[in-house]
Amino acid sequence: MKQRIMRRVHAVYLIRQLFSGTALRLYALAVLTFGLLRTVSIYDILANMPQQGLLALYDFVTYATLHTELVVQLMLIGATVVGLWLVRDAIRSILHAAPLRRTS
């Protein structure tokens, strides 16, 4: 009986982990990244990327983003939002971790 209860506890724990907010955001980021990689030629982007400096790179990225298909723009915005959301969650979890206390 104890093993059956523990199996259920482990199953509930696994389901909660698989459907947690962070896990769902990671799944969304993976799907959006996969979609971007399927619709955009990374080789061509790297071949056309300027080597002069940051301003030229900024101009290139801005022009390329504004002149691409709407689907690519939406996936890029979605991936950026989800990625920033994950970074925010990571920073919050680091900051809210138990602080190290000095005993002196």
C-alpha positions as a printed Julia matrix, in Angstrom:
104×3 Matrix{Float64}:
  0.0    0.0     0.0
  2.85   2.4     0.83
  4.39   1.84   -2.62
  1.07   2.58   -4.33
  0.68   5.84   -2.4
  4.25   6.85   -3.13
  3.76   6.13   -6.85
  0.76   8.47   -6.82
  2.74  11.13   -4.97
  5.55  10.86   -7.54
  3.04  10.99  -10.41
  1.41  14.13   -9.02
  4.83  15.72   -8.48
  5.9   14.88  -12.05
  2.69  16.28  -13.54
  3.06  19.49  -11.54
  6.64  19.88  -12.72
  5.76  19.19  -16.37
  2.92  21.73  -16.35
  4.51  24.4   -14.17
  4.67  27.95  -15.45
  8.39  27.77  -16.11
  8.07  24.48  -17.99
  5.26  25.86  -20.16
  7.34  28.95  -20.95
 10.29  26.72  -21.91
  8.02  24.67  -24.19
  6.74  27.87  -25.82
 10.28  29.16  -26.32
 11.32  25.84  -27.87
  8.36  25.86  -30.29
  8.94  29.48  -31.3
 12.68  28.91  -31.76
 12.02  25.81  -33.84
  9.56  27.78  -35.97
 12.09  30.55  -36.5
 14.79  28.08  -37.47
 12.41  26.48  -40.0
 11.42  29.77  -41.65
 14.67  31.77  -41.53
 17.98  30.91  -43.18
 20.59  31.42  -40.48
 23.35  30.83  -43.04
 22.1   33.71  -45.21
 21.73  36.0   -42.22
 25.31  35.33  -41.13
 26.57  35.74  -44.71
 24.87  39.14  -45.05
 25.72  40.4   -41.58
 28.02  43.43  -41.62
 31.4   43.29  -39.91
 31.99  47.07  -39.51
 30.65  47.68  -36.02
 27.7   47.86  -33.69
 25.88  50.65  -35.53
 26.01  48.74  -38.82
 24.87  45.6   -37.04
 21.97  47.48  -35.42
 20.93  48.91  -38.81
 21.13  45.44  -40.39
 19.05  43.76  -37.68
 16.46  46.55  -37.72
 16.13  46.49  -41.51
 16.01  42.7   -41.68
 13.39  42.48  -38.93
 11.15  45.16  -40.41
 11.32  43.7   -43.92
 10.62  40.08  -43.11
  7.3   38.23  -43.18
  4.7   38.94  -40.51
  4.83  35.35  -39.22
  8.57  35.63  -38.63
  8.12  38.98  -36.87
  5.43  37.53  -34.59
  7.54  34.48  -33.74
 10.53  36.72  -33.03
  8.47  38.97  -30.75
  6.99  35.93  -29.01
 10.38  34.3   -28.47
 11.8   37.56  -27.15
  8.92  38.07  -24.7
  9.03  34.48  -23.46
 12.83  34.57  -23.19
 12.74  37.78  -21.16
 10.01  36.29  -18.97
 12.25  33.29  -18.26
 15.2   35.56  -17.46
 12.99  37.56  -15.08
 11.88  34.36  -13.35
 15.48  33.19  -13.04
 16.59  36.5   -11.53
 13.68  36.48   -9.09
 14.44  32.95   -7.96
 18.11  33.84   -7.45
 17.27  36.99   -5.5
 14.67  35.24   -3.35
 16.94  32.33   -2.52
 17.97  32.08    1.09
 20.73  34.62    1.62
 24.05  33.51    2.98
 24.45  34.78    6.48
 27.72  35.55    8.12
 28.21  34.66   11.71
 30.98  36.68   13.19
